[in-house]
Amino acid sequence: MTATPLPVTVLGSINMDIVMQVETLPRPGETTLVTATAHHPGGKGANQAVAAARMGAKVAMLGAVGRDPFGDHLVDVLAGEGIETSTISRLDDEPTGTAHIAVDRAGENLILVTGGANRHVTIESAPGAVHIAQLETPVAAVAPFLRAGKFTILNAAPFVAEARALFALCDIVIVNQVELAGYAGSQDDDVPGTARSLLSRPGQAIIVTLGARGAVAVTSEAVSEVPAIRADVVDTTGAGDCFCGVLAASIAAGLPLEDAMRRAVCAAALAVGKAGAIPSLPFAKDVT
């Protein structure tokens, strides 16, 4: 690691997660009884910001919340993690984003997101050296944010077809297998080959997260596979965000890509062992 880690700036969503425990996830047209409900801070951007901060990175959060109780609480939570929050906009005419999350007894989830203030994020300035973004905020805001970064990471999730044009602005693009197929325009068992088709320029890496099978990074020169770590799954919500945030912090600290991926995979394995997104994110002392 470098003696002085680079600062990390996260552009992304800030949501209140309303988490409902169910025995099985509902099918279309089915009514499912909820056994317990909890409110947790979340949103892909906020999750990744906290994941990076807990690894020791100096983090600033770019995003938007409503001027409402959820927004007040979420900004306080982020500030309590040592994250710079003066860069978060407070909107009078839009509510704070929310996510309704159903989690079954196996820890699998189903998520419905109301964007609210997240849909109106704009970029005026973007401090930081390592920039990481996702796609729960407008593509129009993500593009200038990536252009302003010295090292840029895009977690291209959820799948947004027009975001394919952003890939050329990124040093690293992170997708899962469903998103990989969407951007490649085909479903193929050859994950490395499909990922290589998305490379936009020399030196770029496409990372595909594979859930219980770990992750694979593809560059024009090599393929690096990092196996998953066995974990007792309680809730998979936020595991992908944990991976992305820890990866960004590790890159900012000077780790080579494969070592950063190993650290991120380890952190994600710890995260699935607890309920909630931000509440489950591990601290650096727990990640080996």
Secondary structure, 3 states (H helix, E strand, C coil): CCCCCCCEEEECCCEEEEEEECCCCCCCCCCCCCCEEEEEEECHHHHHHHHHHHCCCCEEEEEEEECCHHHHHHHHHHHHCCCECCCEEEECCCCCEEEEEEECCCCCEEEEEECHHHHHCCCCCCCCCEEEECCCCCHHHHHHHHHCCCEEEEECCCCCHHHHHHHHHCCEEEEEHHHHHHHHCCCCCCHHHHHHCCCCCCCCEEEEECHHHCEEEECCCCEEEECCCCCCCCCCCCHHHHHHHHHHHHHHCCCCHHHHHHHHHHHHHHHCCCCCCHHHCCCHHHCC
